[in-house]
Amino acid sequence: MEDEVDRLVAAWRRERPDLDVEPLEVLSRVSRLARHLDRARRLAFSEHGLEPWEFDVLTSLRRAGAPYQLSPGQLLTQTLVTSGTMTNRIDRLAKKGLVERLPDPSDRRGVLVRLTPEGRDRADQSLAGLLAQERAILAQLSTAQRGDLAGLLRQLTAPFDNIPG
């Protein structure tokens, strides 16, 4: 079965036979898949009234376990945004009633961000929708193929996830 990347690679091999375009065979497919996944994610989240960034913050809190709270600094680490961006996101989520700010009992100057029951419900529902979309994307692969692909992708992503600072 031929795909758009096969056509792209063939054209580059014809036009630039002096270049090794083999990386395109993998990474162009990863890039195209990422775009399809982004569309599926946006659809899953919009069905529950969330933007992707809202899902990221809410599910970071949800994964923390009861009482579903983290410091803003911990949220920064998990979502890879600046402190100013995180402050704005927390403000917007609090205004929607999905999170609340509480004083940090271990730091009188600090705050904790806690998921509200509504925020927890929206995070759970959105996650279920996302998983349905992702299962559909992976449906053509066997369980073993999905495991193999996950392992190969882990080899590529782990160095980026483990960069200090």
Sequence and secondary structure as in RCSB ss.txt:
>XXXX:A:sequence
MEDEVDRLVAAWRRERPDLDVEPLEVLSRVSRLARHLDRARRLAFSEHGLEPWEFDVLTSLRRAGAPYQLSPGQL
LTQTLVTSGTMTNRIDRLAKKGLVERLPDPSDRRGVLVRLTPEGRDRADQSLAGLLAQERAILAQLSTAQRGDLA
GLLRQLTAPFDNIPG
>XXXX:A:secstr
   HHHHHHHHHHHH TTS  HHHHHHHHHHHHHHHHHHHHHHHHHTTT  HHHHHHHHHHHHT TTTEE HHHH
HHHHT  HHHHHHHHHHHHHTTSEEEEEETTEEEEEEEEE HHHHHHHHHHHHHHHHHHHHHHTTS HHHHHHHH
HHHHHHHHHHHT   
